[in-house]
Amino acid sequence: MPKFLSGYSNILLAIIALLLVSIWQQLKEINERGKGDMSGEREKKRNAEFRGRK
């Protein structure tokens, strides 16, 4: 077994892999959220409905 794959380096490699996957998932979610209604009409409608409930 190679020396660089022993001890704490295995844990470090696993943590780096998990961090990369987490960052990728967050970027994917942000990208999908941005593909919605670009004109902001949905937010305007929600705000109007909220103001009407008072």
N, C-alpha and C positions, 0 to 999 in steps of 0.2 A: 504494500500500500504506500502510495507516495506520501512524503512527509507533509506537504501542504494540505492534505486532506485529512489531517488528524486533529483531534482536540477541538479547540474553540473555533477553528476556521470553518468546520462543518456548520456550526451554529450560525456563524457570521454569514456564510453563503445562503443558508435558509432564510435568515432575516432579510437579507438584501433581495432575495427572490420574492418574498412576501410583500415587501415595500413596493417593489416595482409593479406587482400585480395590483396592489391597492391603488397606486397612483394612476395606473392605466384605467381601472374601473371608474375612478372619480372623473377623469378626463372624458371618458366615454359618456358618463351620465350628464356632465355639463354640456357636452356637445349635443346630446339628444334633447335636453331641456331647451336649448337654443333654437331647435328646429321647429318649434311651435309657431304660434301666431306672432309674426314679427311686427305687426302694426300696433300691438298692445290693446286691441279691442277687447280681448278676454279680461284683462285686468281692469279696464274701464268699466266693463259690465259688472264685474264683481264689486268694484267700489261703489257703483250706483246702487246695487242691490243692498249693500251693507248700509249705506246712508239712508235708504228707504225703510230700514227695519227699526230705526230709532223711534 
